[in-house]
Amino acid sequence: MNSLSSHVLDTTTGKPAANMQISLTAPDGETVSSITNADGRCKEWGEITFVAGTYSLRFHCKEYLLNTHRESFYPHVDIAFDITENGGHYHVPLLISPYGFSSYRGS
């Protein structure tokens, strides 16, 4: 069974990005929204079953960056990734600052 989590870290402050909205789009086009907790983590995706296919996470970072840094080059960050059949747990972190971001497959 596949599962998905995410974590947003603010590389400028060195702290988690709490209360950031994240939208997940499944291969069939279904979209659900969630929000990062106080530790910048998110693993609640409603009733989505993670079948094989291409997914997309949209991190709505503008409000967070404006509130925290008073500036934001990015209104949002989209990360597309593939989930394979029986791929296990997928963790997609986002490292964000007002003028840069990075991601990788975490554990």
Short mmCIF file of the C-alpha atoms (twelve columns), coordinates in Angstrom:
data_MODEL
# 
_entry.id   MODEL 
# 
loop_
_atom_site.group_PDB 
_atom_site.id 
_atom_site.type_symbol 
_atom_site.label_atom_id 
_atom_site.label_alt_id 
_atom_site.label_comp_id 
_atom_site.label_asym_id 
_atom_site.label_seq_id 
_atom_site.Cartn_x 
_atom_site.Cartn_y 
_atom_site.Cartn_z 
_atom_site.pdbx_PDB_model_num 
ATOM 1   C CA . MET A 1   0.000  0.000  0.000   1 
ATOM 2   C CA . ASN A 2   1.363  3.409  -0.985  1 
ATOM 3   C CA . SER A 3   1.303  6.459  1.283   1 
ATOM 4   C CA . LEU A 4   2.412  10.092 0.986   1 
ATOM 5   C CA . SER A 5   3.729  12.742 3.341   1 
ATOM 6   C CA . SER A 6   5.367  16.124 2.908   1 
ATOM 7   C CA . HIS A 7   7.426  18.527 4.994   1 
ATOM 8   C CA . VAL A 8   8.087  22.217 4.332   1 
ATOM 9   C CA . LEU A 9   11.192 23.843 5.798   1 
ATOM 10  C CA . ASP A 10  12.028 27.527 5.585   1 
ATOM 11  C CA . THR A 11  15.746 27.596 4.778   1 
ATOM 12  C CA . THR A 12  16.039 31.281 5.699   1 
ATOM 13  C CA . THR A 13  14.792 30.873 9.268   1 
ATOM 14  C CA . GLY A 14  15.815 27.233 9.681   1 
ATOM 15  C CA . LYS A 15  12.307 26.450 10.937  1 
ATOM 16  C CA . PRO A 16  9.293  24.483 9.689   1 
ATOM 17  C CA . ALA A 17  6.728  26.335 7.572   1 
ATOM 18  C CA . ALA A 18  3.495  25.958 9.526   1 
ATOM 19  C CA . ASN A 19  -0.006 26.569 8.137   1 
ATOM 20  C CA . MET A 20  0.942  26.391 4.461   1 
ATOM 21  C CA . GLN A 21  -1.782 25.107 2.170   1 
ATOM 22  C CA . ILE A 22  -0.850 22.195 -0.088  1 
ATOM 23  C CA . SER A 23  -3.005 20.845 -2.919  1 
ATOM 24  C CA . LEU A 24  -2.563 17.297 -4.182  1 
ATOM 25  C CA . THR A 25  -3.717 16.320 -7.663  1 
ATOM 26  C CA . ALA A 26  -4.056 12.582 -8.363  1 
ATOM 27  C CA . PRO A 27  -3.618 10.914 -11.780 1 
ATOM 28  C CA . ASP A 28  -7.400 10.887 -12.305 1 
ATOM 29  C CA . GLY A 29  -7.558 14.676 -11.770 1 
ATOM 30  C CA . GLU A 30  -9.022 14.526 -8.273  1 
ATOM 31  C CA . THR A 31  -7.666 17.356 -6.122  1 
ATOM 32  C CA . VAL A 32  -7.605 17.609 -2.340  1 
ATOM 33  C CA . SER A 33  -6.173 20.293 -0.104  1 
ATOM 34  C CA . SER A 34  -4.391 20.028 3.204   1 
ATOM 35  C CA . ILE A 35  -2.312 22.260 5.444   1 
ATOM 36  C CA . THR A 36  1.033  21.862 7.161   1 
ATOM 37  C CA . ASN A 37  0.985  21.417 10.912  1 
ATOM 38  C CA . ALA A 38  3.102  23.320 13.468  1 
ATOM 39  C CA . ASP A 39  6.097  21.146 12.502  1 
ATOM 40  C CA . GLY A 40  5.627  21.913 8.777   1 
ATOM 41  C CA . ARG A 41  4.436  18.371 8.086   1 
ATOM 42  C CA . CYS A 42  1.460  17.127 6.112   1 
ATOM 43  C CA . LYS A 43  0.152  13.602 5.655   1 
ATOM 44  C CA . GLU A 44  -3.635 14.035 5.588   1 
ATOM 45  C CA . TRP A 45  -4.999 13.597 2.062   1 
ATOM 46  C CA . GLY A 46  -8.620 12.679 2.637   1 
ATOM 47  C CA . GLU A 47  -9.809 9.468  1.044   1 
ATOM 48  C CA . ILE A 48  -7.292 9.273  -1.830  1 
ATOM 49  C CA . THR A 49  -5.941 5.804  -2.548  1 
ATOM 50  C CA . PHE A 50  -2.407 6.109  -3.905  1 
ATOM 51  C CA . VAL A 51  -2.386 4.017  -7.066  1 
ATOM 52  C CA . ALA A 52  0.448  4.070  -9.597  1 
ATOM 53  C CA . GLY A 53  0.622  7.249  -11.675 1 
ATOM 54  C CA . THR A 54  1.788  10.834 -11.827 1 
ATOM 55  C CA . TYR A 55  0.806  13.116 -8.951  1 
ATOM 56  C CA . SER A 56  1.347  16.803 -8.349  1 
ATOM 57  C CA . LEU A 57  1.760  18.748 -5.128  1 
ATOM 58  C CA . ARG A 58  1.148  22.492 -5.246  1 
ATOM 59  C CA . PHE A 59  2.625  24.352 -2.292  1 
ATOM 60  C CA . HIS A 60  0.767  27.669 -1.891  1 
ATOM 61  C CA . CYS A 61  3.769  29.491 -0.440  1 
ATOM 62  C CA . LYS A 62  3.134  33.166 -1.262  1 
ATOM 63  C CA . GLU A 63  1.104  34.000 1.849   1 
ATOM 64  C CA . TYR A 64  3.587  32.209 4.113   1 
ATOM 65  C CA . LEU A 65  6.597  33.941 2.511   1 
ATOM 66  C CA . LEU A 66  4.966  37.383 2.618   1 
ATOM 67  C CA . ASN A 67  3.971  36.945 6.266   1 
ATOM 68  C CA . THR A 68  7.380  35.616 7.280   1 
ATOM 69  C CA . HIS A 69  9.790  37.527 5.015   1 
ATOM 70  C CA . ARG A 70  7.682  40.365 3.525   1 
ATOM 71  C CA . GLU A 71  8.615  39.191 0.042   1 
ATOM 72  C CA . SER A 72  7.879  36.280 -2.260  1 
ATOM 73  C CA . PHE A 73  9.093  35.556 -5.755  1 
ATOM 74  C CA . TYR A 74  6.979  32.388 -5.910  1 
ATOM 75  C CA . PRO A 75  3.178  32.434 -5.679  1 
ATOM 76  C CA . HIS A 76  3.301  28.634 -5.544  1 
ATOM 77  C CA . VAL A 77  5.651  25.722 -6.171  1 
ATOM 78  C CA . ASP A 78  4.493  22.680 -8.156  1 
ATOM 79  C CA . ILE A 79  6.230  19.338 -7.789  1 
ATOM 80  C CA . ALA A 80  5.177  16.464 -10.037 1 
ATOM 81  C CA . PHE A 81  6.297  12.933 -9.201  1 
ATOM 82  C CA . ASP A 82  5.502  9.325  -10.032 1 
ATOM 83  C CA . ILE A 83  4.173  6.742  -7.633  1 
ATOM 84  C CA . THR A 84  4.755  3.152  -8.679  1 
ATOM 85  C CA . GLU A 85  2.669  0.112  -7.875  1 
ATOM 86  C CA . ASN A 86  3.708  -1.183 -4.431  1 
ATOM 87  C CA . GLY A 87  6.159  1.731  -4.106  1 
ATOM 88  C CA . GLY A 88  5.639  2.030  -0.363  1 
ATOM 89  C CA . HIS A 89  5.895  5.347  1.426   1 
ATOM 90  C CA . TYR A 90  6.641  8.524  -0.521  1 
ATOM 91  C CA . HIS A 91  7.909  11.644 1.243   1 
ATOM 92  C CA . VAL A 92  8.189  14.878 -0.761  1 
ATOM 93  C CA . PRO A 93  9.876  17.671 1.211   1 
ATOM 94  C CA . LEU A 94  10.084 21.285 0.088   1 
ATOM 95  C CA . LEU A 95  12.888 23.578 1.186   1 
ATOM 96  C CA . ILE A 96  11.736 27.154 0.584   1 
ATOM 97  C CA . SER A 97  12.998 30.725 0.868   1 
ATOM 98  C CA . PRO A 98  11.702 33.941 -0.725  1 
ATOM 99  C CA . TYR A 99  13.955 33.442 -3.786  1 
ATOM 100 C CA . GLY A 100 14.724 29.743 -3.987  1 
ATOM 101 C CA . PHE A 101 13.387 26.245 -3.427  1 
ATOM 102 C CA . SER A 102 14.507 22.644 -3.594  1 
ATOM 103 C CA . SER A 103 12.931 19.224 -3.261  1 
ATOM 104 C CA . TYR A 104 13.942 15.577 -3.197  1 
ATOM 105 C CA . ARG A 105 12.454 12.176 -2.415  1 
ATOM 106 C CA . GLY A 106 12.766 11.780 1.312   1 
ATOM 107 C CA . SER A 107 12.139 8.809  3.534   1 
# 
